[in-house]
Amino acid sequence: MLHPDVRDTMEGIESALSAAKLEAPEPTIVDAEYLRERDLFIIRISDGRRLTIPREDIWAVHKATPDQAADFVIGPHRVDIWWPQVDEGIYLPNTLEGRYGNDAWMDRVHRRTTVAA
């Protein structure tokens, strides 16, 4: 027979596991491609979204050559993209929030896109 505290703990664990099964999984990167002719990335997400991001908006590769931009890998947990030639990357949760670099970089991107519009 289990001690009452252990039973409560086991019930709590079972309850938490059941609740976790009901939560939607965090989105992951299904696929990504770099379109040289348009100089942008298309990132397909597990929840069905597709992100289209100009290379010049991504701090990690804004100075990269097309060959460097095209040379990327999706991380093993499928939540990041890494460009080995420039030793930089992006993290999916930040990217889904529209953050392709640090605060200073994003201010610069917003100023550039506002002036262009």
C-alpha positions in Angstrom: 0.0 0.0 0.0 1.3 3.5 -0.9 1.7 6.2 1.7 -1.1 8.8 1.3 1.4 11.5 0.3 2.8 9.2 -2.5 -0.7 8.5 -3.8 -1.5 12.3 -3.9 1.8 12.8 -5.7 1.0 10.1 -8.2 -2.4 11.5 -8.8 -0.9 14.9 -9.3 1.6 13.5 -11.8 -1.1 11.7 -13.7 -3.3 14.8 -13.7 -0.4 17.0 -15.0 0.4 14.5 -17.7 -3.2 14.4 -18.8 -3.4 18.2 -18.9 -0.1 18.4 -20.9 -1.6 16.1 -23.5 -4.4 18.6 -24.1 -2.1 21.5 -24.6 -1.2 22.4 -28.2 2.4 21.6 -29.0 4.8 24.5 -29.5 5.3 25.4 -33.2 8.4 24.0 -34.9 10.0 24.7 -38.3 8.8 22.1 -40.9 10.9 23.5 -43.7 12.7 26.6 -44.9 14.1 27.9 -48.1 16.0 30.8 -49.4 14.8 32.3 -52.7 17.9 34.0 -54.2 16.0 35.7 -57.0 13.8 37.5 -54.4 16.4 37.6 -51.6 14.0 36.3 -49.0 13.4 33.3 -46.8 10.2 31.3 -46.6 9.8 29.4 -43.3 7.0 26.8 -43.0 5.8 26.3 -39.4 4.1 23.2 -38.0 0.9 25.0 -37.2 0.4 25.9 -40.9 1.8 29.4 -41.0 4.4 30.4 -43.5 6.7 33.3 -42.8 8.2 35.3 -45.6 11.2 37.4 -44.4 13.5 39.5 -46.5 17.2 38.6 -45.9 18.0 42.2 -45.2 15.6 42.2 -42.2 17.4 39.3 -40.5 20.4 40.5 -38.5 22.2 37.2 -38.7 22.4 37.4 -42.5 21.8 41.0 -43.5 25.5 41.3 -44.6 25.7 37.7 -45.9 26.3 36.8 -49.6 23.6 34.9 -51.4 25.8 31.7 -51.0 26.2 32.3 -47.3 22.4 33.0 -46.9 21.6 29.8 -48.8 23.8 27.7 -46.5 21.7 27.1 -43.4 20.5 24.3 -41.2 17.4 23.8 -39.2 18.3 22.9 -35.6 17.7 19.4 -34.2 14.8 20.6 -32.1 13.4 22.5 -35.2 13.1 25.8 -33.3 16.1 27.6 -34.9 17.9 28.2 -38.1 21.7 28.5 -38.1 24.0 29.9 -40.8 27.3 28.2 -40.2 29.3 30.4 -42.6 28.4 33.5 -40.6 28.1 31.7 -37.2 24.7 33.2 -36.5 21.1 32.1 -36.3 17.5 32.9 -35.5 15.2 31.4 -32.8 11.6 30.5 -33.9 9.7 31.9 -30.9 11.4 35.3 -31.4 10.8 35.1 -35.2 7.1 34.4 -34.6 7.0 37.7 -32.6 8.5 39.5 -35.5 12.0 39.8 -33.9 14.8 39.1 -36.3 17.6 40.7 -34.2 18.2 42.6 -31.0 16.2 45.8 -30.0 18.6 48.2 -31.8 18.4 46.1 -35.0 14.6 45.9 -34.9 14.4 49.7 -34.4 16.6 50.1 -37.5 14.4 47.7 -39.5 11.2 49.5 -38.5 12.7 52.9 -39.4 13.8 51.6 -42.8 10.4 50.0 -43.6 8.5 53.0 -42.3 10.5 55.3 -44.6 10.1 53.0 -47.5 6.3 52.8 -47.1 
